[in-house]
């Protein structure tokens, strides 16, 4: 049994524009806005990070305002979750290739589970994943390894036969803490600079993933009698 666990934002899909739109909805009364291109990396660190960035451009960050606006941000995002979001090229075809080869696929994300499930459904991917763990599924979130361990358990797999595919240091640290090899994409918000996190492999496009996984976790050999 071989398993592949994916991050969502910045790994399977480019969600930055919709995330930033939600933050800008909340920041509009303060006459400050984030830029969908320049601030894309912050978008993948979560709603509170985006709100803090916006407030930092006005001066000191008001943490009470961040806490007050965060539920509003989630509500707006949930209602507009797939307006501008797009899958990275080759995602669907590669997932189908992996499933056909016997890989069991899961998602481990720091997006709230309900939002992650909605987005994967909107993107037409939900049926390809056996397990989904979000930021609020367990009492802890990545980079704590518990969400990754739980994803693997729900896949019926083992850490020794699992790889994690992500786009940030958080994903690398999660994988390392769980004793799982990490593949980081170079087309996410950090680009090729993710190499500094020293993952087991870097991936420039989804067409590379099946080959990378075979190298990291080879299929067992069945010798004839």
Steps between C-alpha positions, in 0.01 A plus 500: 500500500647835392349835597545856377375787717452843345480849637223701331565874467808566288545131426189368326342836423588867476252646747676831568262728309190375682675510839620855445156605378359383834764693692439813294128476568579523873768767460294728275363715787861573602591624151779247453525206261727210420633435151401163347842458338746664738334362814424150372754335731332652807163365384627146544584568865134545587230757560650653812835545325330694221311721743817568698682597181225744412497660843881516505481741208298734717734480798479270801301180451173498694470135610149558635393619156668198341304266729177689437537497121624143463152336511377756246793414275419129520133563426578714195758253377261207545235677294748586223741212530556417134456823305863533393662181632659270242662160512865489410560344157485122490352445847194301396684280252781427746264410782321259267835347401595448864164347591526262203847398624359412842598807700262604778461877504422742782498871576651655813442875506492795738179618333193426719370155407157619386649760267752250367225248427291765325792617288607149399140429402481820294826406327374151422767324705325382814439144376868445436591532868429237761588721797481871577636667813460875548620760746209436737465121464734442795596724794834568326599595146810483281795511565398274787528151347170378650285611202734322259502186715119508510478543123728200451297294747177579318665394175589167656866574437822533696750790525770275355301465176370859476624819337374854560463751217493867604625848427627656823732455796191402701452196277869412517505529879182292530646225285830506686327477838304198375802330345346530153685614184388834356463616141470879470362666189694782337194655332340609829528840669864452602614381157837332478606650833327206671822311426650665810266283713692191385213269404566152369394620155389810309222492242470750214179354357246227571624290209810435713316370806444132412869456423611681816271288716629179340857602584417592859266207572560226241233243435575168669661238281303180449747231409368196318529163668 
